[in-house]
Structures are given as structure tokens and as C-alpha cells.
Amino acid sequence: MLSFKRAKKLLKKCRYAGIILPFSFLINENFYKQSREYYLRIFLWRELWNLVLTVFVKTGKNTICLFLEKIDESSFVIIEDIVNKFLKH
């Protein structure tokens, strides 16, 4: 999660970053759930690439690459409101 923290600190609003993470970041319900929710408030997730296992052979783990755009929390509240209204109808 260090890469997220560094991106949050270094990026200005409306700037982009690419972060490589283990695939378990997306699917692990217990360990990463709060982290995902928190980082969805700070970053707009623009793209997600599922990298093949051979990209990082020595780790033996599936990896993903997230391409993010830094947003401010007020933007997230607006997006969250739009999504909630859409889901209600």
C-alpha cells in the first residue's frame, strides 16, 4: 500500500499514476476491503490491467496494474451520489 500512499502524497489533483499490485487486492474480502474503499475516495480508477503470471515470474503471484487519477474527496461524494441515484432506479 506504500505505492498508494506515495501517489496520494506526490500527485496533484487531476494527475495520473500507474500502480502494480497483487491480484488479491481486488478479491480479498477481509484484508484489502477497507483499503479499496479508502482509495476509491482519493483516486478515480481509469484502467485496470490483469498482468499474466509470467510478468513477475519470481513472485509466483498474479498481478494487476491500476491506472489512477487523483481526485479530491468532494468529487467522490458527487460521483457516489450519481451512482446511488442510478442504482435506485
Biotite code that builds the C-alpha atoms (Angstrom):
import biotite.structure as struc

atoms = struc.array([
    struc.Atom([0.000, 0.000, 0.000], chain_id="A", res_id=1, res_name="MET", atom_name="CA", element="C"),
    struc.Atom([3.069, 2.209, 0.091], chain_id="A", res_id=2, res_name="LEU", atom_name="CA", element="C"),
    struc.Atom([2.630, 2.984, -3.604], chain_id="A", res_id=3, res_name="SER", atom_name="CA", element="C"),
    struc.Atom([-0.873, 4.359, -2.975], chain_id="A", res_id=4, res_name="PHE", atom_name="CA", element="C"),
    struc.Atom([0.372, 6.485, -0.102], chain_id="A", res_id=5, res_name="LYS", atom_name="CA", element="C"),
    struc.Atom([3.222, 7.881, -2.198], chain_id="A", res_id=6, res_name="ARG", atom_name="CA", element="C"),
    struc.Atom([0.888, 8.612, -5.105], chain_id="A", res_id=7, res_name="ALA", atom_name="CA", element="C"),
    struc.Atom([-1.550, 10.369, -2.770], chain_id="A", res_id=8, res_name="LYS", atom_name="CA", element="C"),
    struc.Atom([1.240, 12.489, -1.350], chain_id="A", res_id=9, res_name="LYS", atom_name="CA", element="C"),
    struc.Atom([3.069, 13.300, -4.594], chain_id="A", res_id=10, res_name="LEU", atom_name="CA", element="C"),
    struc.Atom([0.259, 13.709, -7.111], chain_id="A", res_id=11, res_name="LEU", atom_name="CA", element="C"),
    struc.Atom([-1.686, 16.891, -7.529], chain_id="A", res_id=12, res_name="LYS", atom_name="CA", element="C"),
    struc.Atom([-5.383, 16.797, -8.358], chain_id="A", res_id=13, res_name="LYS", atom_name="CA", element="C"),
    struc.Atom([-6.156, 15.561, -11.904], chain_id="A", res_id=14, res_name="CYS", atom_name="CA", element="C"),
    struc.Atom([-2.749, 13.848, -12.274], chain_id="A", res_id=15, res_name="ARG", atom_name="CA", element="C"),
    struc.Atom([-2.240, 10.197, -13.174], chain_id="A", res_id=16, res_name="TYR", atom_name="CA", element="C"),
    struc.Atom([-0.306, 7.247, -11.762], chain_id="A", res_id=17, res_name="ALA", atom_name="CA", element="C"),
    struc.Atom([0.144, 3.579, -12.544], chain_id="A", res_id=18, res_name="GLY", atom_name="CA", element="C"),
    struc.Atom([0.488, 1.188, -9.624], chain_id="A", res_id=19, res_name="ILE", atom_name="CA", element="C"),
    struc.Atom([1.297, -2.532, -9.737], chain_id="A", res_id=20, res_name="ILE", atom_name="CA", element="C"),
    struc.Atom([-0.399, -4.623, -7.048], chain_id="A", res_id=21, res_name="LEU", atom_name="CA", element="C"),
    struc.Atom([-1.127, -8.271, -6.308], chain_id="A", res_id=22, res_name="PRO", atom_name="CA", element="C"),
    struc.Atom([-4.400, -9.505, -7.826], chain_id="A", res_id=23, res_name="PHE", atom_name="CA", element="C"),
    struc.Atom([-5.578, -10.330, -4.313], chain_id="A", res_id=24, res_name="SER", atom_name="CA", element="C"),
    struc.Atom([-6.036, -6.573, -3.756], chain_id="A", res_id=25, res_name="PHE", atom_name="CA", element="C"),
    struc.Atom([-9.225, -6.848, -5.816], chain_id="A", res_id=26, res_name="LEU", atom_name="CA", element="C"),
    struc.Atom([-10.645, -10.086, -4.484], chain_id="A", res_id=27, res_name="ILE", atom_name="CA", element="C"),
    struc.Atom([-9.521, -10.446, -0.871], chain_id="A", res_id=28, res_name="ASN", atom_name="CA", element="C"),
    struc.Atom([-12.662, -9.560, 1.081], chain_id="A", res_id=29, res_name="GLU", atom_name="CA", element="C"),
    struc.Atom([-11.145, -9.201, 4.547], chain_id="A", res_id=30, res_name="ASN", atom_name="CA", element="C"),
    struc.Atom([-7.629, -7.881, 4.170], chain_id="A", res_id=31, res_name="PHE", atom_name="CA", element="C"),
    struc.Atom([-7.991, -5.207, 1.457], chain_id="A", res_id=32, res_name="TYR", atom_name="CA", element="C"),
    struc.Atom([-11.648, -4.173, 1.727], chain_id="A", res_id=33, res_name="LYS", atom_name="CA", element="C"),
    struc.Atom([-11.100, -1.008, 3.780], chain_id="A", res_id=34, res_name="GLN", atom_name="CA", element="C"),
    struc.Atom([-8.077, -0.074, 1.678], chain_id="A", res_id=35, res_name="SER", atom_name="CA", element="C"),
    struc.Atom([-10.091, -0.364, -1.540], chain_id="A", res_id=36, res_name="ARG", atom_name="CA", element="C"),
    struc.Atom([-12.888, 1.786, -0.132], chain_id="A", res_id=37, res_name="GLU", atom_name="CA", element="C"),
    struc.Atom([-10.446, 4.422, 1.076], chain_id="A", res_id=38, res_name="TYR", atom_name="CA", element="C"),
    struc.Atom([-8.515, 4.615, -2.198], chain_id="A", res_id=39, res_name="TYR", atom_name="CA", element="C"),
    struc.Atom([-11.716, 4.803, -4.230], chain_id="A", res_id=40, res_name="LEU", atom_name="CA", element="C"),
    struc.Atom([-12.347, 8.086, -2.431], chain_id="A", res_id=41, res_name="ARG", atom_name="CA", element="C"),
    struc.Atom([-8.969, 9.522, -3.440], chain_id="A", res_id=42, res_name="ILE", atom_name="CA", element="C"),
    struc.Atom([-8.442, 8.084, -6.912], chain_id="A", res_id=43, res_name="PHE", atom_name="CA", element="C"),
    struc.Atom([-10.609, 7.602, -9.952], chain_id="A", res_id=44, res_name="LEU", atom_name="CA", element="C"),
    struc.Atom([-9.651, 4.179, -11.294], chain_id="A", res_id=45, res_name="TRP", atom_name="CA", element="C"),
    struc.Atom([-9.210, 4.780, -15.028], chain_id="A", res_id=46, res_name="ARG", atom_name="CA", element="C"),
    struc.Atom([-7.955, 1.391, -16.189], chain_id="A", res_id=47, res_name="GLU", atom_name="CA", element="C"),
    struc.Atom([-7.126, -1.982, -14.768], chain_id="A", res_id=48, res_name="LEU", atom_name="CA", element="C"),
    struc.Atom([-4.831, -4.452, -16.484], chain_id="A", res_id=49, res_name="TRP", atom_name="CA", element="C"),
    struc.Atom([-4.580, -8.054, -15.377], chain_id="A", res_id=50, res_name="ASN", atom_name="CA", element="C"),
    struc.Atom([-0.950, -8.975, -15.998], chain_id="A", res_id=51, res_name="LEU", atom_name="CA", element="C"),
    struc.Atom([-0.133, -12.542, -16.937], chain_id="A", res_id=52, res_name="VAL", atom_name="CA", element="C"),
    struc.Atom([1.652, -14.718, -14.420], chain_id="A", res_id=53, res_name="LEU", atom_name="CA", element="C"),
    struc.Atom([4.888, -14.570, -16.410], chain_id="A", res_id=54, res_name="THR", atom_name="CA", element="C"),
    struc.Atom([5.308, -10.813, -15.870], chain_id="A", res_id=55, res_name="VAL", atom_name="CA", element="C"),
    struc.Atom([6.735, -11.315, -12.389], chain_id="A", res_id=56, res_name="PHE", atom_name="CA", element="C"),
    struc.Atom([7.797, -14.951, -12.529], chain_id="A", res_id=57, res_name="VAL", atom_name="CA", element="C"),
    struc.Atom([9.804, -14.973, -9.310], chain_id="A", res_id=58, res_name="LYS", atom_name="CA", element="C"),
    struc.Atom([6.883, -13.811, -7.166], chain_id="A", res_id=59, res_name="THR", atom_name="CA", element="C"),
    struc.Atom([4.545, -16.561, -8.332], chain_id="A", res_id=60, res_name="GLY", atom_name="CA", element="C"),
    struc.Atom([1.621, -14.178, -7.880], chain_id="A", res_id=61, res_name="LYS", atom_name="CA", element="C"),
    struc.Atom([-0.893, -12.789, -10.311], chain_id="A", res_id=62, res_name="ASN", atom_name="CA", element="C"),
    struc.Atom([-0.564, -9.038, -10.578], chain_id="A", res_id=63, res_name="THR", atom_name="CA", element="C"),
    struc.Atom([-2.642, -6.114, -11.756], chain_id="A", res_id=64, res_name="ILE", atom_name="CA", element="C"),
    struc.Atom([-1.740, -2.642, -12.897], chain_id="A", res_id=65, res_name="CYS", atom_name="CA", element="C"),
    struc.Atom([-4.121, 0.150, -11.869], chain_id="A", res_id=66, res_name="LEU", atom_name="CA", element="C"),
    struc.Atom([-4.078, 3.434, -13.729], chain_id="A", res_id=67, res_name="PHE", atom_name="CA", element="C"),
    struc.Atom([-5.424, 6.125, -11.433], chain_id="A", res_id=68, res_name="LEU", atom_name="CA", element="C"),
    struc.Atom([-6.356, 9.772, -11.483], chain_id="A", res_id=69, res_name="GLU", atom_name="CA", element="C"),
    struc.Atom([-6.169, 11.713, -8.251], chain_id="A", res_id=70, res_name="LYS", atom_name="CA", element="C"),
    struc.Atom([-9.410, 13.434, -7.273], chain_id="A", res_id=71, res_name="ILE", atom_name="CA", element="C"),
    struc.Atom([-10.472, 15.385, -4.221], chain_id="A", res_id=72, res_name="ASP", atom_name="CA", element="C"),
    struc.Atom([-12.940, 13.889, -1.780], chain_id="A", res_id=73, res_name="GLU", atom_name="CA", element="C"),
    struc.Atom([-15.723, 16.288, -2.783], chain_id="A", res_id=74, res_name="SER", atom_name="CA", element="C"),
    struc.Atom([-15.575, 14.888, -6.320], chain_id="A", res_id=75, res_name="SER", atom_name="CA", element="C"),
    struc.Atom([-16.024, 11.410, -4.919], chain_id="A", res_id=76, res_name="PHE", atom_name="CA", element="C"),
    struc.Atom([-19.123, 12.472, -2.987], chain_id="A", res_id=77, res_name="VAL", atom_name="CA", element="C"),
    struc.Atom([-20.667, 13.799, -6.209], chain_id="A", res_id=78, res_name="ILE", atom_name="CA", element="C"),
    struc.Atom([-19.820, 10.586, -8.102], chain_id="A", res_id=79, res_name="ILE", atom_name="CA", element="C"),
    struc.Atom([-21.127, 8.448, -5.237], chain_id="A", res_id=80, res_name="GLU", atom_name="CA", element="C"),
    struc.Atom([-24.413, 10.385, -5.232], chain_id="A", res_id=81, res_name="ASP", atom_name="CA", element="C"),
    struc.Atom([-24.856, 9.911, -9.004], chain_id="A", res_id=82, res_name="ILE", atom_name="CA", element="C"),
    struc.Atom([-24.191, 6.170, -8.738], chain_id="A", res_id=83, res_name="VAL", atom_name="CA", element="C"),
    struc.Atom([-26.594, 5.776, -5.817], chain_id="A", res_id=84, res_name="ASN", atom_name="CA", element="C"),
    struc.Atom([-29.356, 7.608, -7.696], chain_id="A", res_id=85, res_name="LYS", atom_name="CA", element="C"),
    struc.Atom([-28.764, 5.435, -10.741], chain_id="A", res_id=86, res_name="PHE", atom_name="CA", element="C"),
    struc.Atom([-28.911, 2.218, -8.711], chain_id="A", res_id=87, res_name="LEU", atom_name="CA", element="C"),
    struc.Atom([-32.188, 3.230, -7.061], chain_id="A", res_id=88, res_name="LYS", atom_name="CA", element="C"),
    struc.Atom([-33.962, 3.436, -10.432], chain_id="A", res_id=89, res_name="HIS", atom_name="CA", element="C"),
])
